């Protein structure tokens, strides 16, 4: 063998081998294998909501070539649904998919990351979160709770619930026993309603037996599955307490800090994609479900104006009380309210007029 050829080949091979040896640890550091558990606040039966977390995690896995894996567990398997954020804060699990208003009892500021009565609608919430500094404002608060959070789903404006008897005026709300919780329950109390906190599986039998007079859930697609129309036929709208409820993907602060920047970026983008997808999914499914509900006997009714106005006034009174003693709540609520004024100024010019005209065409059968 030619000595010079041998040395040349050996040198090239040595360089290649050395480069591979040097590169391998660097690549491993940049793209480590990470496995997280994600506890959901929702059961698998709510496939559109629970599915948003599963979709998000599939995006993360695909974008990292399977090196960043997140396994989603239904409510109750790892942690009770209403304790998901607490478990993440404590480091019991790495992350959760939840509705932040579940924790408003700890601090009302939590609710502003999801929705509050007469709050922002879906499009406004997204605009505020992504372009109005909302994500940063919420994460400034969440940092005090050992959490980092990103929007990950929305149902859009929900329905106002199922009632055994027709509501003709504000007077009919007095003494009503209603399955409703959180901020909405606090507002309803001002109207004379007696709020009841019941798990999803207990709502139907309670309505059937008359233990409660009314119940709110989500909207047509999810409500249809539970058969409420059979025992409480009056289906009211709109759900003024949930104009655009944003679901959250919450991560333990320490775990978030451990992630490589590339994984952080992938996770944020996956959450944003799931956020958009979930709303589109509901917009696709709700029309068909609503027609089915009406065909099966559900009677659609708008809330009387005096009920809406009294609820609006009661909500604003509560916000003023909280803001007087909670600086974080006040700061975020004022940011949302300032944007809301401009958002509706624009919407009444554009979306409102276009939608009203098109709805007239739908009613006339010309679409």
C-alpha positions, 0 to 999 in steps of 0.5 A: 500500500502507498504510504502517503495514500494510507496516511491521507486516508487515515487522516481524513478518517480520523478527522471525520471520526473526531468530528463525529465524536465532538458533534454527538454530545453537542447534538445530544445537549441541544435535543435531549430526550424529555418526557413530561406528564400532563394532567388534564382538568377534563375527562376524555368524554369532552373530546374537543377540549381534552383533545386540544391537549392531545393535539398540542402534544402530538405537534410537539412530538412531531417537531422534535422528532419524538424527543420531547414527549408529553403524555396527557392524563384525564382528570382524576387519573393523576390529580383531581381535575380542579387541583391540576394547577396546584399539582403543577405549582408544587412540582407533582407533575410537570404540566397541566391543561386546565381552565385558570378560572377554576382557581379563582378562589385562591386569587381572582386574578387567575380567572382573567387568564380564562374568562370573567362575566362580560369579558372578552370574546374569543377573537378579542381574547386572542388579540389581547393575549398575543398582541396586547401583552396579555400573555406577559401580564398573566405570566407576571402573575403566574410567576408568583404561583410557580407557573408559566402558562400559554393559551391552549384552546377556546370554546367561544361564547358558551350557552346560558344553560338549561332551565326547567321553567321559562325565565320571563324576567329578572324576578324569575331568577330569585330563589333559582337553584342553579348548577353554576360556580366560580365568578359566575356563581358570585354574580348570580348570587346578586340576582337571588340565584342559589349557586350549586357546585356539581360534577358533570355526572351529577347534573342530569339526575339533579335536574330530573329530581328537581334538586336543582332548577337549572344548570350551565355546561358548555354549548350544543356539542358537549351539552347534547351528549348529556341529554339535559333537554329531556329534563330541562327543555329551556335552553338560554343564551348567551352565556354571558359569564363565558364570552371567550374562555381560554384554556391554559397549558401550565408548566412548572416554572422550574421545569420550564427553565430546564427546557432548551430554548428550541423546545420552549419555542416548539411548545409555545407554537404547538399551544398556539396551533391547538388554541386555534384548532379547538375553536375551529372544531367547535365552530364546525360541530356546534351548528349540527348539534344545535339543530339536533337539540332543537329537533329533540325538543330543546326550546331556545330562549334569549335571556331577558334584557333585565336579566342581562343588565342586572348581571352586568351591573352586578359583575362590575360591582364585584370587579370594583370591590376586588380591584380595590384590594388586589393590585394584580387583578386591577392591572390586568382587568384594566388592560382588558377593559381598555382594549374591549372598548376599542374592540367593540368600536371596530366590531360594530362597524365591521363584523356586526354589520356583515354578520347581521346582513348574512344572518338575514340572508340565512333566515330568508333562505337565500344562502 
